[in-house]
Amino acid sequence: MFGFYNGKKVFITGHTGFKGSWLCRMLSAAGAEVTGYALEPPTTPSLFCLAGLDKDIRSFVGDICDYNTLKKVFDETEPEIVFHLAAQPIVREGYKDPAYTYGTNVMGTVHILECLRNSDSVKSFLNVTTDKVYKNKEWEWGYRENEELNGLDPYSNSKSCSELVTHSYKNSFFTKEDGTAVVSISTARAGNVIGGGDFADDRIIPDCVRAVVAGKNIIVRNPFSVRPYQHVLEPLYAYLLIAAKQYEDNRYAGSYNVGPDEKDCLETGRLVDLFIKYWGNGIEWVNQYDGGPHEANYLKLDSSRLKSRLGWTPRWDTETAVKKTVEWSKAWINNESVRECMDKQIKEFITG
């Protein structure tokens, strides 16, 4: 599958973020001509800067809400494949600044789709959303792609809206009267990702790393909440697979859940236990609810469609994902080459 991307022109929005950085490295290693459009890296430090990814791709700094600048870069690039990752991705930030969250996550999607609508080069487009797009009924089983889209909080709801915008554009502008697709368009709804280089606030593994570095106990807000945790390479591989398959055959276009198997949907407390197991040094965690906004207790995905239609299966279980995350984090703390660690893990993931 990676051979498909050799020489392909790929455009990534949100490339300076955590997932975007790993995606840039995977695509550049596969020989793709990658152009990225995003704000400056959202954290300090950042994976994008630590790994020197700017030397692998054409990197443009710009706001997804600035349509004119986005279109100028897009038109100059003439991409064949587009991955839309640009977003305000944090639930708590959505409560703090809902207007910005909706503006970025909804109008940002409109803007990139407008670029597609006014372009003749794009053949494959993937909008990366989230598992939180579904109306959460606290089910203990996984949501399927035909479930109601109606996220509760501003972040989740804005991503639900992003899905609806994508479907509207797909039906209105990219599908002929006979049902033939002008551009193959899909959305991918991924679960909670972990991996080396995530420095975001209000995410459990980055919180663990920060606590260890500071010599403090790990604070866990909701230790009994169940989430579909997976290594960041899992959904990224799925994104690459979806985009490649629909490029060659538009019948593969659609909406896809990307989540781990049932056994890897863990309570957050159990995830932290795994982190402590591989980090060592007598670390402890404490259950400390801080009175924050509503968060779901149960959230799982059913990825049967992705498995049956595209042959995708998870490669690393959650324990392996945590182990690899600790490996990267220790390399960073010890001033080792995180770029080499990324390349090593990507190779292990692909060949393993």
Secondary structure, 3 states (H helix, E strand, C coil): CHHHHCCCEEEEECCCCHHHHHHHHHHHHCCCEEEEEECCCCCCCCHHHHCCHHHCCEEEECCCCCHHHHHHHHHHHCCCEEEECCCCCCHHHHHHCHHHHHHHHHHHHHHHHHHHHCCCCCCEEEEECCHHHECCCCCCCCECCCCCECCCCHHHHHHHHHHHHHHHHHHHHCECCCCCECCEEEEEEECCEECCCCCCCCCHHHHHHHHHHHCCCEEECCCCCEEECEECHHHHHHHHHHHHHHHHCHHHCCEEEECCCHHHEEEHHHHHHHHHHHHCCCCCEEECCCCCCCCCCECCECCHHHHHHHCCCCCCCHHHHHHHHHHHHHHHHCCCCHHHHHHHHHHHHHHC
